[in-house]
Amino acid sequence: MQDWLTFGKVVVIFIVVVVAMKKKVPMGIALASGGVLIAMLMGKSAAWLGTSLAGGSDAVLFSAHTVQFVGVMGMIVALSTILDRAKQIERLTGAFRSCFRNPRITLAALPAIIGFLPMPGGALFSAPMVEASATGTSLDNEDKALINYWYRHVWEYAWPLYPGVLFSAQLMQLETRVVAMWQAPLCVAAIVGGFVFLRRAVVPPASREEPRRGRAAGDAFVVLIPFMLVFVLHLVARIDLTLSVGIGLVYACVWVAMARHLSVGALAKALFATWTVLDMMLMGYGAKIFGAMMEQSGAIVGIAHVFQSMHLPVVMLAVLLPMAVGFFAGMTIVYVMTTFPVLLAYPEVAAAPLPVFMLAFAAGYCGTLMSPVHSCYVVSTHYFKSDLMKPLVRMALPCALILATGAGLMLLYRRMHG
């Protein structure tokens, strides 16, 4: 009964947070307040809250993960703002249009490229690119937010640099490449599912003069150098993500100033005289507080206990439990870390975990994608000033395709190894 009460509290607070964001309460404040309310309703004292939020270097507000998350989000916004003010985002999207010719491919490619880099709030990198690329098309704000959000996440099912894939492989005691190979069809399903709504939404822009493909490729390379710096420094040289993004930001500042794309005064104004950077950093803090309070207060454990108490068949539990936790937490690593060990406790799963885990990963990620508190979703809807709920409805069919693919992979694996 206590766990059902916990589930009810989470649902109520979740609704309050979503309504607050729809009523234009700043998203960072809405998320942070929701996290605090969750902790209070879970019976946590003011002293516990103070310690958890600000009681030392491991507290939510000061932990290395939070500082990195918020710092990276702020620098991403600054980098995007500088490139946009210097008209380099327009140059990049023009180059992509010339290279691909098909607006659907251009719109999908920009966020998908950024999606190879596992970074918090990565949707901020691609949002200005999608905005520029969508100029002249029939896309409205909801379309642009959805495209940016969806294609930013098409690789997370199998790309071995994402923590969800890594932790899942560790739990199964399998090589990451094995898990990545088996779950790669989920990426294909996500791409195919995305093109279902892209095909319906996009009307090509009026014809315009674009650079030839050779020159376009050169333009794209030049503008993408700051992003490639981040990729190489973080993924190849293994330099801290915050420092890597900072180096990319410094390079962009020096480049646009020396190339006279932007004067020093305009550069300083873009960096320091805009509310956008602080707004996104506040949103980052709100997302971290909400997620941490959901975990540390015991709310996530309570949700898991509710589904366990139903005595569902393992396959049904593998769908509903990760999906629910993913929806309420809005983070992949949370549903993997909290629900996969629960599934692993069942003997039939422990004997052969990969088929059930593939289904659970697909279900959990669908729940995460459909969560209105997912940081990238919040960022995308906020950037494009779109309605908070309308894009969620549009994702139902592509998510259903991903879930069906996960079920098919489970059956295929069982048949091959049965």
C-alpha positions as MATLAB code, in Angstrom:
seq = 'MQDWLTFGKVVVIFIVVVVAMKKKVPMGIALASGGVLIAMLMGKSAAWLGTSLAGGSDAVLFSAHTVQFVGVMGMIVALSTILDRAKQIERLTGAFRSCFRNPRITLAALPAIIGFLPMPGGALFSAPMVEASATGTSLDNEDKALINYWYRHVWEYAWPLYPGVLFSAQLMQLETRVVAMWQAPLCVAAIVGGFVFLRRAVVPPASREEPRRGRAAGDAFVVLIPFMLVFVLHLVARIDLTLSVGIGLVYACVWVAMARHLSVGALAKALFATWTVLDMMLMGYGAKIFGAMMEQSGAIVGIAHVFQSMHLPVVMLAVLLPMAVGFFAGMTIVYVMTTFPVLLAYPEVAAAPLPVFMLAFAAGYCGTLMSPVHSCYVVSTHYFKSDLMKPLVRMALPCALILATGAGLMLLYRRMHG';
ca = [
       0.000    0.000    0.000;
       2.866    2.359    0.842;
       4.386    1.852   -2.607;
       1.065    2.605   -4.298;
       0.874    5.797   -2.233;
       4.359    6.701   -3.442;
       3.297    6.069   -7.033;
       0.290    8.346   -6.553;
       2.470   11.123   -5.129;
       4.841   10.910   -8.081;
       1.952   11.104  -10.559;
       0.469   14.156   -8.815;
       3.773   16.038   -8.668;
       4.528   15.088  -12.266;
       1.220   16.591  -13.385;
       1.867   19.734  -11.331;
       5.305   20.197  -12.929;
       3.965   19.712  -16.469;
       1.058   22.115  -15.874;
       3.458   24.685  -14.409;
       5.692   24.482  -17.489;
       2.662   24.802  -19.783;
       1.652   27.904  -17.810;
       5.041   29.427  -18.733;
       6.619   29.057  -15.294;
      10.383   29.026  -16.019;
      11.198   25.405  -16.675;
      14.182   25.322  -14.352;
      12.080   26.610  -11.466;
       9.222   24.205  -12.247;
      11.533   21.188  -12.321;
      13.464   22.170   -9.196;
      10.250   22.859   -7.277;
       8.831   19.515   -8.394;
      11.928   17.726   -7.128;
      11.718   19.429   -3.736;
       7.986   18.632   -3.459;
       8.665   14.972   -4.283;
      11.198   14.778   -1.450;
       8.833   16.493    0.994;
       5.925   14.204    0.110;
       8.238   11.239    0.581;
       8.688   12.368    4.173;
      12.148   13.883    3.880;
      12.982   16.602    6.401;
      14.200   20.113    5.693;
      17.594   19.109    7.081;
      17.756   16.153    4.670;
      16.829   18.443    1.780;
      19.479   20.978    2.730;
      22.157   18.302    2.980;
      21.137   16.606   -0.269;
      20.950   19.839   -2.230;
      23.820   21.875   -0.806;
      25.501   19.942    2.008;
      28.922   19.419    0.484;
      30.854   18.596   -2.658;
      28.695   15.518   -3.299;
      25.419   17.435   -2.909;
      23.223   17.886   -5.975;
      24.036   21.557   -6.538;
      27.789   21.152   -6.235;
      28.507   17.630   -7.461;
      30.902   17.188  -10.359;
      28.109   15.732  -12.522;
      25.846   18.739  -11.926;
      28.601   21.300  -12.470;
      29.567   19.569  -15.716;
      25.942   19.277  -16.850;
      25.133   22.934  -16.202;
      28.499   24.230  -17.403;
      28.318   22.287  -20.653;
      24.762   23.497  -21.289;
      25.820   27.109  -20.759;
      28.814   26.802  -23.080;
      26.753   25.025  -25.742;
      24.285   27.923  -25.759;
      27.153   30.441  -25.911;
      28.811   28.576  -28.802;
      25.535   28.301  -30.713;
      24.774   31.993  -30.105;
      28.184   33.096  -31.384;
      27.979   30.987  -34.535;
      24.419   32.158  -35.148;
      25.305   35.853  -34.711;
      28.267   35.364  -37.042;
      25.904   33.813  -39.627;
      27.880   30.574  -39.576;
      24.834   28.429  -38.745;
      23.203   29.788  -41.909;
      26.394   28.974  -43.808;
      26.426   25.425  -42.428;
      22.802   24.683  -43.263;
      23.280   26.095  -46.761;
      26.212   23.724  -47.208;
      24.144   20.756  -46.014;
      21.324   21.667  -48.386;
      23.772   21.664  -51.274;
      25.310   18.351  -50.245;
      22.044   16.456  -49.709;
      19.507   18.401  -51.840;
      16.690   16.699  -49.891;
      15.393   18.863  -46.997;
      14.258   15.807  -45.033;
      17.774   14.392  -45.038;
      19.310   17.754  -44.155;
      16.979   18.235  -41.206;
      17.640   14.735  -39.904;
      21.412   14.768  -40.483;
      22.188   17.863  -38.437;
      20.907   16.660  -35.028;
      21.918   13.063  -35.807;
      25.569   14.100  -36.249;
      25.507   15.861  -32.886;
      23.865   12.753  -31.422;
      27.108   10.794  -31.793;
      28.521   12.823  -28.907;
      27.026   11.819  -25.533;
      26.666   15.186  -23.872;
      24.050   16.691  -21.570;
      21.649   19.000  -23.354;
      23.159   18.069  -26.723;
      19.938   19.103  -28.437;
      21.096   22.690  -27.893;
      23.930   22.163  -30.377;
      21.645   21.199  -33.219;
      18.645   23.429  -32.470;
      20.002   26.547  -34.268;
      20.977   24.347  -37.214;
      17.487   22.884  -37.473;
      16.025   26.389  -37.151;
      18.121   27.702  -40.025;
      17.613   24.606  -42.173;
      13.832   24.787  -41.722;
      13.659   28.353  -43.043;
      11.256   28.491  -45.971;
       9.658   25.113  -45.287;
       6.178   24.379  -43.982;
       7.487   23.338  -40.555;
       5.940   24.939  -37.493;
       7.556   25.240  -34.057;
       6.317   21.814  -32.905;
       7.722   20.186  -36.045;
      11.139   21.756  -35.524;
      11.270   20.872  -31.824;
      10.302   17.285  -32.588;
      12.807   16.851  -35.423;
      15.621   18.289  -33.331;
      14.737   16.118  -30.353;
      14.044   12.877  -32.175;
      17.127   12.691  -34.390;
      19.413   13.796  -31.578;
      18.588   10.420  -29.951;
      18.573    7.880  -32.772;
      21.947    6.366  -31.772;
      21.521    5.966  -28.012;
      20.149    2.424  -28.293;
      23.482    1.036  -29.510;
      26.229    3.671  -29.622;
      28.782    2.243  -27.141;
      29.749    5.642  -25.712;
      26.329    6.133  -24.114;
      26.274    5.137  -20.415;
      23.006    3.194  -20.725;
      24.536    0.781  -23.239;
      27.724    0.476  -21.190;
      25.922   -0.273  -17.924;
      23.550   -2.728  -19.585;
      26.526   -4.644  -21.022;
      28.218   -4.697  -17.626;
      25.116   -6.128  -15.952;
      24.934   -8.907  -18.539;
      28.701   -9.464  -18.394;
      28.891   -9.121  -22.162;
      31.220   -7.113  -24.370;
      29.788   -3.727  -25.232;
      30.220   -4.389  -28.947;
      27.981   -7.480  -28.680;
      25.188   -5.501  -27.057;
      25.680   -2.662  -29.553;
      25.465   -5.081  -32.502;
      22.235   -6.667  -31.283;
      20.571   -3.366  -30.423;
      21.625   -1.581  -33.631;
      18.275   -2.433  -35.337;
      16.624   -0.201  -32.731;
      18.590    2.703  -34.234;
      17.301    1.764  -37.680;
      13.741    1.643  -36.326;
      14.181    5.102  -34.799;
      15.418    6.552  -38.100;
      12.613    4.914  -40.101;
      10.040    5.992  -37.540;
      11.318    9.541  -37.707;
      10.963    9.704  -41.459;
       7.300    8.751  -41.089;
       6.460   12.152  -39.625;
       9.189   14.046  -41.518;
       7.755   12.978  -44.837;
       4.364   14.331  -43.820;
       5.655   17.576  -42.384;
       8.283   18.920  -44.783;
       7.524   20.974  -47.864;
      10.762   21.988  -49.628;
      11.695   25.669  -49.399;
      11.653   27.929  -52.404;
      14.653   27.364  -54.637;
      17.668   29.487  -53.820;
      21.227   29.691  -55.038;
      23.404   27.359  -52.983;
      27.152   26.711  -53.281;
      28.353   23.814  -55.404;
      28.897   20.539  -53.576;
      32.673   20.825  -53.441;
      32.559   24.283  -51.969;
      29.620   23.294  -49.763;
      31.624   20.438  -48.246;
      34.443   22.880  -47.499;
      32.034   25.350  -45.890;
      30.523   22.615  -43.743;
      33.971   21.458  -42.636;
      35.064   24.961  -41.607;
      31.923   25.663  -39.576;
      31.989   22.221  -37.954;
      35.578   22.592  -36.706;
      34.499   23.719  -33.186;
      32.203   20.693  -32.928;
      34.852   18.330  -34.311;
      37.278   19.712  -31.739;
      34.876   18.664  -29.007;
      34.507   15.194  -30.542;
      38.255   14.628  -30.899;
      39.252   16.072  -27.532;
      36.598   14.208  -25.565;
      36.227   10.941  -27.448;
      39.751   10.416  -28.763;
      42.007   12.319  -26.371;
      39.710   11.505  -23.415;
      39.789   15.088  -22.156;
      37.062   16.111  -19.710;
      33.841   17.057  -21.534;
      33.553   20.475  -19.878;
      37.108   21.382  -20.863;
      36.568   20.011  -24.386;
      33.476   22.156  -24.936;
      35.300   25.123  -23.419;
      38.167   24.730  -25.897;
      35.656   24.511  -28.748;
      34.020   27.710  -27.490;
      37.347   29.567  -27.225;
      38.320   28.440  -30.738;
      34.999   29.698  -32.117;
      35.438   33.073  -30.388;
      38.955   33.560  -31.771;
      37.959   32.349  -35.221;
      34.888   34.583  -35.700;
      36.818   37.587  -34.363;
      39.920   37.055  -36.532;
      37.884   36.245  -39.639;
      35.832   39.379  -38.933;
      32.618   37.440  -38.978;
      31.861   39.184  -35.687;
      33.395   42.255  -34.056;
      34.886   41.985  -30.574;
      32.050   44.133  -29.190;
      29.376   41.981  -30.836;
      31.172   38.870  -29.608;
      31.196   40.139  -26.022;
      27.527   41.060  -26.288;
      26.643   37.575  -27.563;
      28.524   36.003  -24.667;
      27.608   38.206  -21.724;
      24.580   40.339  -22.568;
      22.003   37.633  -23.181;
      19.562   35.929  -20.856;
      19.591   32.753  -22.941;
      22.759   31.306  -21.398;
      21.589   31.854  -17.806;
      18.112   30.578  -18.644;
      19.472   27.308  -20.010;
      21.849   26.890  -17.046;
      18.931   27.396  -14.656;
      17.022   24.756  -16.608;
      19.999   22.419  -16.240;
      19.977   22.847  -12.464;
      16.231   22.219  -12.373;
      16.562   18.988  -14.353;
      19.374   17.718  -12.091;
      17.442   18.555   -8.912;
      14.291   16.826  -10.171;
      16.162   13.681  -11.210;
      18.214   13.518   -8.019;
      15.208   13.942   -5.745;
      13.329   11.221   -7.639;
      16.221    8.834   -7.008;
      17.388    9.837   -3.527;
      13.928   10.177   -1.975;
      13.050    6.568   -2.818;
      10.361    7.487   -5.357;
      11.943    5.419   -8.147;
      12.307    2.391   -5.852;
       8.650    2.769   -4.865;
       7.572    2.717   -8.507;
       9.621   -0.445   -9.074;
       7.991   -2.116   -6.064;
       4.524   -1.283   -7.385;
       5.148   -3.165  -10.632;
       6.822   -6.054   -8.839;
       3.825   -6.414   -6.557;
       1.565   -6.999   -9.567;
       3.278  -10.377  -10.228;
       3.286   -9.721  -13.952;
       4.848  -12.109  -16.479;
       8.513  -11.264  -16.949;
       8.078  -10.018  -20.520;
       5.270   -7.674  -19.497;
       7.318   -6.443  -16.531;
      10.251   -5.835  -18.884;
       8.023   -3.472  -20.883;
       6.022   -1.674  -18.205;
       8.623   -1.157  -15.474;
      11.440    0.451  -17.543;
       8.860    2.436  -19.510;
       7.305    3.873  -16.341;
      10.634    4.716  -14.719;
      11.951    6.216  -17.962;
       8.817    8.341  -18.295;
       8.903    9.709  -14.754;
      12.686   10.156  -14.529;
      13.341   11.329  -18.100;
      16.837    9.773  -18.081;
      18.097    6.591  -19.737;
      20.687    5.699  -17.126;
      18.072    5.849  -14.347;
      15.796    3.172  -15.814;
      18.770    0.986  -16.746;
      20.361    1.210  -13.279;
      17.144    0.776  -11.299;
      15.052   -1.688  -13.315;
      17.541   -3.989  -15.056;
      18.836   -5.418  -11.740;
      15.186   -6.120  -10.808;
      14.718   -8.083  -14.040;
      18.020   -9.871  -13.510;
      16.666  -11.300  -10.228;
      14.312  -13.562  -12.216;
      15.973  -16.931  -12.944;
      14.810  -17.093  -16.562;
      16.309  -13.630  -17.203;
      19.553  -14.406  -15.358;
      20.003  -17.526  -17.521;
      19.818  -15.491  -20.770;
      19.511  -11.746  -20.065;
      20.160  -10.284  -23.530;
      16.737  -10.932  -25.167;
      14.753   -9.513  -22.249;
      17.180   -6.630  -21.784;
      16.838   -5.648  -25.460;
      13.075   -5.421  -25.042;
      13.464   -3.584  -21.722;
      15.923   -1.105  -23.258;
      13.531   -0.345  -26.115;
      10.565    0.046  -23.736;
      12.489    2.187  -21.274;
      13.806    4.426  -23.995;
      10.322    4.906  -25.410;
       9.204    6.003  -21.950;
      12.180    8.354  -21.709;
      11.502    9.844  -25.147;
       7.866   10.439  -24.222;
       8.776   12.141  -20.937;
       8.022   15.875  -20.814;
      10.798   16.259  -18.201;
      13.557   14.800  -20.421;
      16.209   17.551  -20.470;
      16.645   17.497  -24.274;
      12.883   17.603  -24.781;
      12.558   20.539  -22.394;
      15.434   22.280  -24.171;
      13.989   21.676  -27.650;
      10.459   22.843  -26.845;
      11.848   25.839  -24.970;
      14.230   26.838  -27.775;
      11.581   26.639  -30.486;
       8.849   28.078  -28.220;
       6.608   25.142  -29.053;
       3.723   23.661  -27.116;
       4.967   21.262  -24.441;
       2.585   18.389  -25.121;
       1.815   18.365  -28.865;
       5.152   16.854  -29.972;
       4.651   13.976  -27.513;
       1.517   12.856  -29.327;
       3.400   12.810  -32.631;
       6.017   10.442  -31.180;
       3.534    7.670  -30.369;
       3.805    5.876  -33.716;
       7.616    5.980  -34.046;
       7.929    4.786  -30.436;
       5.520    1.946  -31.162;
       7.790    0.904  -34.044;
      10.821    0.908  -31.736;
       8.982   -1.170  -29.139;
       7.836   -3.649  -31.797;
      11.426   -3.908  -33.041;
      12.588   -4.643  -29.497;
       9.998   -7.421  -29.206;
      11.079   -8.821  -32.573;
      14.750   -8.798  -31.523;
      13.862  -10.683  -28.347;
      12.003  -13.378  -30.285;
      14.763  -13.610  -32.903;
      17.477  -13.998  -30.281;
      15.513  -16.677  -28.452;
      14.956  -18.607  -31.673;
      18.636  -18.375  -32.649;
      19.905  -19.403  -29.231;
      17.039  -21.538  -28.011;
];
